[in-house]
């Protein structure tokens, strides 16, 4: 099924935010405190510059090949045979990441909300919903992302606001008690998590505005 | 269980394949059958109770040198 849908840049932004935050909010903060201890909050914060670097690489790659997805232009970059292999890795990677997110979601719901419901029920419901959305095309997915973003943000802000009177920021001191090394160690985890934005390589051709028509000075920063 | 599985996969094929044959999308058809066969094999083995190897182990070993311990 060839995709004909078009999405706006705002929809793409919200979709990416939901994609990354959805998994990161569940797992990210539980992974870094082991090594970094009190400075765990610095780990995601300091990984932001690296993520921006990843984002710049992906965007520039997209700018070089407008109206094509990574699967189509990988053979151009890597040569015919190796490129085909790289192009094959991406769909497999999406299947793999999808299965991880699926099990995360199901484990989260079974442990947090409905411990007596079988694991398979949540997985099947989510798979059916996803299949339905995929059949609807990219526009449906983008609109769901747009819709889900505000629910996500509202709950996020609500949780933050209701907990704000219990927050004691002096507990974060002293910063960098044991030096920078314990913070750098768990760094690959948030970087890998937020590098999920590479899905943009599959979505850029479906933007409705010809965003490659930027002035030449802006297109290659 | 296996009957339900075959029914579900037949339903998926019935949904997708006729449209692709009509539009003569050969590449899409091949991609569909490959992924369909992969999914069917894995679910069939799971339904039969066979232990399927987890690709996470392989990926973990691939990326372990990059993670400082």
Interface residues (C-beta under 8 A of the other chain):
Chain A: X1 X2 X91 X95 X96 X135 X184 X185 X188
Chain B: X15 X16 X19 X20 X25 X28 X35 X55 X59 X66 X67 X68 X69
